[in-house]
Amino acid sequence: MSPARPQLLGRLAVQTSERGRTGLLRHTRTIEHAEGPSLETGGRRLLGFCANDYLGLAQHPQLIAAFKRVADDEGVGATAAALVCGQRAEHSALEEALAEWTGRERALLFSSGYQANLGVLQALLGPDDLCVQDKLNHACLLDGARLAGATLKRYPHGEVTAAARQLASAPGAAALLATDGVFSMDGDRAPLRELAALCQREGATLMVDDAHGLGVLGAAGAGSVAAAGLGTREVPVLMATLGKALGGHGAFVAGSAALIDGLTQFARTYVYTTAMPPALAAATLAAVRLARAEDWRREKLAALIARFRTGVAQLGLALPASDTPIQPLLLGSAGAALAAARHLEEAGMLVSAIRPPTVPPGKARLRITLSAVHEDEHIDRLLDALATLPRAEAANAAPL
Ligand SMILES: Cc1ncc(COP(=O)(O)O)c(C=O)c1O
């Protein structure tokens, strides 16, 4: 007879059905075709407000041409990790462009943002160290601190004095303070100047994950750190992703040559993984050039954000403070968020209902994201649909 161990797959199935019972089950939808902001799914064409393609670059002809050119020349895969088979000229050119854009000495590519954060935290931190993080940081920053075995302390969202207390509680420990630059589910910005001053006082290292700020904020889109007027001295570790405003996939870390040399040796998610496809690096380089040069994309986005926020206020609904393309409409319960998403879908729009555990219990929401591919008429269609939200949902989103 086999021992009476708990059965792992059985336990997973119970957890999955529990999610279903509490309205928290997630589904992956198949998109049959994507074109600009339009998404075809289940034979219907929906107007999407769920992508992170903030500058509208994912389908830009220059990215597609660069991708095709390198795929024609060099094929699809990178074929090995960068340290094993070397990185291609396209990877090096992209790293140089990212370092220059963000005003850092060097940059290092990772295959995804998740891997970049795991790799950085695991390379920098050990079990005797302290990692202080905003409670609303992205999951991969939290996972990185856990992977490193560091003591993780999470301060209430945006509360610099709480972060100060946490740093002061372990004055002898090496410490990293890590924060999103723009919070992925809320769209607000971290108090970077105050956090930088705190880290200087406390001798802690500041790391900013600018996944949602790069391309969108700051002069020439250099990101939230540049927008806050901070350089390498104040923010020695800058990470950002390439799959959002840049319309591609992957991520990078930028900083001093010493940081990049160290990560090249010790960041296991860099060392032990296949390099990003070179064609993707070439396409992303085209995206960096466009993102830097085309201020009109940021200007258009800002006008769309203003139009949307004014329209929502006129409907008597409340939006938290956010000047970024992430505009969350808080609805409270998971059921209310799902019902609102369903209502919008019936009206021809695709907006994600974000529920726990991605957001705290009671903070389920519609995560509405805007892009430079949207037009005024798209915003107006969304506002019209929000105006007809069933009364219970609208009441949850009304100002208290
Ligand atoms: C703040 C933040 N960091 C990191 C990531 C992970 O990046 P990637 O999707 O490239 O793994 C995301 C989202 O995906 C994010 O929102």
The ligand as a Gaussian input file, in Angstrom:
#p B3LYP/6-31G(d) Opt

LIG

0 1
 C        5.891000      46.507000     -12.537000
 C        6.138000      45.265000     -13.326000
 N        7.336000      44.660000     -13.246000
 C        7.613000      43.545000     -13.923000
 C        6.680000      42.959000     -14.733000
 C        7.033000      41.696000     -15.438000
 O        7.455000      41.962000     -16.725000
 P        7.345000      40.851000     -17.872000
 O        5.922000      40.827000     -18.310000
 O        8.292000      41.306000     -18.919000
 O        7.760000      39.550000     -17.247000
 C        5.425000      43.569000     -14.873000
 C        4.351000      43.055000     -15.746000
 O        4.296000      42.224000     -16.476000
 C        5.142000      44.735000     -14.147000
 O        3.944000      45.308000     -14.229000

